């Protein structure tokens, strides 16, 4: 109703001005019969009111749909605005736009699915030659610097492929996770064992202080990727500056807390607000060229979808502390 009045207010004002302009012409011409003149104005207003009433009745559904918000996109294709010419034209326009939009959405969805399929297949295809290289290197002397360098580069390739694979799977995260009780100490130990060469090569070693009974509600595979990203960052930015990465945990309120603390180069204060943005590398990225800026972004996205919380504190030349807050198992919370 308000939209109808706002739209037709100029028409009503124009009509009133027009009627009084006609009366003014007659008055200047010498016509002095005021009751007849006012009666003609009254008749004109009655006719205008009738037209506005007819206009409102025939277009009320259109005005109602234009003022009420749409709950879903599909509602725009079922406007049901009435049978007036303008209402039908608006209805047809919206249905045409809806069909075009749906077509473009379907095209983009197919392209996205094709891209994800290609990325998954490509990553798995790349893993085969890397596995062959690993097997070949295992037959050679581990102490040969030449082979050690090759092994290091192969591990970097594998880590990069894992990052690409998890970034692609993030698009279909709802179909690729299973929340279950996960022992936090065993999960941390497994990631450390899988990446022991990285710790040894960088001369940075983990110091784990975790209650073996701590259990969290999470997805084991995605949690392992989170831990790998955080430990990789801790080792990378501690290398040649400190030789320890501290991994601790406990109960914090109604959540289980895991803390990974290094004594590395730290993060400048100006970069702290942006470290979780995709592809942001900051000042440290210029010192470590292999930084992609995707690690912390993926960590935050995975935590958000698993209902975990990630916090980060850092000071330049003092190190960085990352905390993960999980939903604990009933046994953990009972111990409080």
N, C-alpha and C positions, 0 to 999 in steps of 0.2 A: 504493500500500500504506500509506504513512504517513497519508494522508487517511482511509483506511478505519479504521485503528486509532484515530486521533484522534476520529473520529465515534462509534465504538462503545465507547470506553473507559468512558464513564458507564454504558452498559448492562451491561458486564461487572462493573463495581464494584457496581451495584445488585443484580445477580443474586447475587453473592457475599455481600453483606450480607444479602439475603433468606434465603439458605440457612442462614447462621449464626444468624439470628434465629429460624428454625424450630427449629434445634437447641437454642437457648437456652430456648425454650418447653418442649420436651420435657425438657430437663435440670432446669428448675425444677419440672416436674410429677413428677419422681422417676425418670425414665428414665435408666439408667446404662450401657446397652450401647454403649460408645464405638465399637468396630469397625463395628457396623451403621450407626451414625450417620455415621461418616466415609465409609462406602461409599455411603450415600445422597447425601452431598455430592459424592462423586466422580462418581456417575451424573448428577447435576444439571449438573456442569461439562462432562461429555462431551456431554450434550444441547445445552448452550449453545454449545460448540465446533462441534458439527455445524451448528447454525443459523448461526453466524458464517461457517463455511466455505461453506455454501450461499449466504449473502448475498453473500460476496465473489465467488464464481464467477459469479453472475448479474448482478453490478453492476461487475465489474472494469473493463470497457471505459468505463463511465461515470466511474469514479474516475480512470482513466488520462487521459481527455479533459479532466477538470476540473483535473488537475494539470499537464498539458502545455500550454505556450503555443501559441496559434494563430498560424500564420505569415501567413495572410491571412484577410480577413473571410469569404470564401466557405466556409472550413472549418467555420464555425459552423453552416452549413446542411447539412453532411454529418457530423453528430456521430457517427452509428453507435454509440450508447451501449449497445446490447443490447436484449433483448426483455422485460426485467422491466418491470412497470407504471411504476415510478418513472423508469427510464431512458427509456421511451417518452414519458412525460409531459414530461420535461426536453427531449428531442429535439424534440417537437412545439412546445413553448414557444419554443425557440431558432429553429426554422424560421419560426414566426409572427412573432417579433420581427425576424428577418432580412428577411422579405418587407415588413414595415412600413417598416423602415429603407431598403431598396432603393427602395420607392415614394417616400419622402420625398426621397431622394437624386436620383431621376429628376425629381421635381417641381422641386427646387432647381436642377438642372442646366438644365432647360428655361427656368426663370425667368432664370438667369444668362445663358444664350445669347440670350434675347430682349432682355435689358437691354443686352448688348454690341452686338447688332445695331442696337438703337434708338440707342445712343450714337454708333456709327459713322455711321449714316445722318444723325443730327442734326448732327454736326460737319460732314459734307460738305455738307449743305444750308445750313448757316450760312456756309460758305466762299464760296458763290456770290454772295450779296449783298455780302460784304466785297470780293470781287474787282471787282464792279461799282463800289463806292465808290472803290476804288483807281484804277480807270481814269478815273473822273470827276475825281478829285483831280489826276491827272497832267495834265489839260488846264488846270488853274488855276495860278496863280502860286505857286511854292514858297515865296516869301518873305512871302506873306500870313500873318500870325500866326493868323488864323482857320482857314485851311486846314491850317496846320502842326499846330494843336491837334487838328483832326479826324483828320489822318493819324496822329498819335501815339496817339490812342484806338483807331483801327482796328488799329494794330500790336499794341496791348495785347490787343485782342479775339482777334487771330490767334494770339498767343502762348498765351493762355488755352485756345483751342480745340485747339492742338497738344498742350498738356499733358493735356487731357481725353482726346484721341485716343490718346496714348501710354499713359496710365494704363489705358484700356480694353483696348488691345492687349496690355498686360502680362499679362492673364489668359490669353491664348493665345500666349504668347511662343514656345513651342516650335515653333509653326507659322509664325512670322513673323520669323525671323532666318536669316542666312547668314554664317558666319564665313569671311573671306577676307583676304588681305594688304591692308592699308590704309596708304597713305602719311600719316603723322601730320601733316607740315607742310601738305600740301594740304588735309587735313580741317580743320585749324585755320583756314587762310586762307579756306576756303569759308564757314565759319560766321561769320567776321569780316565778309566781304563781304556776306553775307545780312543782317547786322544792323548795317551801317555807320551807318544813321540813329540807332540807339540810342546808339552811341558818340559821334556828333557832338552829338546833342541833350543828352547828359549831360556833354559836355566831358571825357570819360574815353577815353583812347586806348590801344590795345594795343601793347605792345612785344614782338615775337616774336623769340625766339632759339632756333631749332630746326634741327637738322641735316636738310637736305632729303632725306637718304637713310633716315631712320628709318622703319621699316615695322613695323606691329603686326598681330597676328591679331585681328580684330574684325569687327563688322558695321557697315558704313559709315553706315547710316541711324540705328541706335541710338547709335552713337558721336557723330554729329552732334547728336543730342538731348542727350546727356550734356554735350558741350562748350557747347551753347547754354545749358543750365541753369546751369553753373558760371560762364560769362562774364556771364550776366545778373545773377547774384548779385554778382559782383565789381564790375560797373559800378554796380549799384543802391546798394550800400553804400559805394562810393567817391565817388559824386557829391557835389560841393560840399566834399569833403575832400582828395581827391588826383586827379591827372589822368593817372595811368598804371596799367595792369594789365600785369603781366609774365608772359609765357608762355615757359617754358623746358622743356628736356627732355634726356634722355641715357640711357645704359645704367646700370642699378643692379642689380648682381648678375647674375642670369639673366633679368631683366625690363627692359623699356623703361619709363622714367619720364617722365611729363608733369606739369609743375608750373604751376599758375595762382596767382599771388600778387598780392594787392591791398594797398593801404595805407589801407583804409577804417576804418570804426568798429569792426570786430572783433566777436567774440562773447564774451559774459561766460563766465567759467569754469564757472559753475553750469549753463549751457545746453549746454556742449560734448558731454556724454554723451547728450543727447536730440535733437540737431539732425537725426539721421537717422530719427527717429520720424515717422510720418505725421501731418500736420496740426499739428505742433509749430512754433510761431513764436517763442516766447521773448520776451525783452525787446525785441529789435529789431523783432519783429512789431507791437509797440504803437507804434513810431515810423514804420513803413512799413506802412500799412494794406492795401496790395495784396498783402502776403505771404500765401501760402496754406499754407505748411508742407509742401508736397508735392514741391518741387523736389529737395532732397537725398535725400528718401526714395526717389523714383523713380531717382535716380542710383545709389544704393546697390543697389537691387533689380536694375537692369539690369546693373551691374558684377558682381554676384554670379552672375547667370545667364550672363554672358559670360566668367566666370572672370577678371575683372579685380579689382583691389583699389583701394579708395579710402581715402585718409587725409586727415585735416583737423587743422590746427593754427591757433590764433587767440589773439590777445590784444587786450583792449579798447584802442581808439585806436591800435593798432599794425598792424592789418590781419589778413587771413586767407590761409592757404596751403592749397591743396587739391592732393593728389598722386594721380595715376592711374598704376597699375602694370599693364602689359600683358605678355602673352606676346609676345616679339619674334620676328621672322622669323629663319630660320637665318643669313641674311647678316649681320644685326645682331649675333648672338651670336658669329659667327665673328670679327668685328672686335675682339672683346674680347681 
